[in-house]
Amino acid sequence: MLLTYDVGNTNIVVGLFDNDTLVAHWRFASARNRTGDELRLTTRSLLAEAHVDPSDISGIAVASVVPSLNAPLRRGLASLINGPVQLLNADSSPIPLRVEQPHNVGADRIANCIAGHAIHGGPLLVLDFGTAINFDLVSKEGEFLGGAIAPEMRLAARALTETAAQLHSVEWTIPESVIGKNTERNLQAGVVLGYLDLVAGLIERFRTECDCDLTVVATGGKGELFQHQLDAIEFYEPFLTLIGLRQWWQTSAGR
């Protein structure tokens, strides 16, 4: 069995794989000051909930964008299982990173490209709706060609409502009309409808510049919402990063 860790700026998502099957998954806050002991005890508790003995875990594959947690993860988890703890990064990437600064490419983006290309082929555009919205362009051969990053919708809305004295936080649902008749509807129109158009517009720009039949896949917390609202997003894969880690482990990690 394999444990996969998607360590993001907001949450850590853990997946438990039995061969190719994701049999359990969990999500908890990725506090940057977590110690190795905390991570080990948390993981032990998760495995106990799944009725899995730590000795049954052959290894742990990690995609982390929080550098301060990398060493605690290695220290804390290495003593829990019999196998290795491996971190996916630019050096261990099985796919070429055709960008100016490959070492700045987040491990989650690499994992998404691996899984997206394996499932859907290429050329491909992967949208990951996390703390930021990542747009990752993958070539027909599976290379990462670059992309775009936009602030996440709620994060941008929070900056607006916390700065403007007369604006307040609202429920971020899709309004019936772009013409808001009160402050809440105005905010929903500007933020929610605005972000739908932002995503749709960037997808169209990618398709225009690539001049090819580009498959578009979404993942991440808000990915399903955007996939339901935008015809341009063809597929939603909720655990794309975890699947990419499993595929990396089974191939490039040589396990």
Steps between C-alpha positions, in 0.01 A plus 500: 500500500608856431434826681495820295527849649387812314635775725341831402507846653157450660446126536685170498312233304602143573411208276533129573546279195469124480674438166312730256194555722455800728345332803498794744578869509516772765550877522644707786652845541858548387624712790855602409635435851388137525770275644606159378342346809165664425507379140594148606227480765242643260595248232490214750149606601385516136633151432331369813170643378551309173596183695843498336819412685791739425714198412270439202606832343779452245578869465380859506498730196484873575422807289566803720484873432574582866879469543487536878307172523733292281753412769234426769322274250817304430599474866155430635381247245823311435482330840134407455531270198748248364540670161644832379349849499557660159433861395399584144675812370677635192799270554289186532241598238442230239376757248700779334429846642529731198512825697768758587524403869409130539588495871223754567230269362282372785498127563120499488512639146742225395275232652192647328676495163608138550150382589317721252709378208476136609119520520415733211810523283618827352506779416327581826419791728467417871324747732564451871267701725693525826640792699578633153359395163775332300471462123747233384562438130614150403631406157392201295814322627425579864740792550411790730509807275411769755174664595335769707414565865201700625395575859229272635150647492428506875849632574449790260151565638632501858757764411220714358256464790769547766631818337177679406312625806153484346540151352447186700560131452219320317411150389682448173223341293420559133248787466209484257598829337810707448292806596518500879224683688671498839857485631502122539379443143748757371785313665377164373472634147841662504688219673328174405393590146824692456705194592301275267585742220863521613541122480309472173702785350836349594398160362411667171834680494686171554303337218568793268875506566534121479286483185418136574227274636569564869332279760416688822489327840423650841598384846506652848235620742302732271578309182166321494306828529686653206472181293121504544478864394747509211468285189867570429597272792437149378598285798526520878750277683478563877815306596724578204802598712482183708467288186802674350704421811400134479596483133833670568572255780416195293712610203775752565542424870557139400288340765 
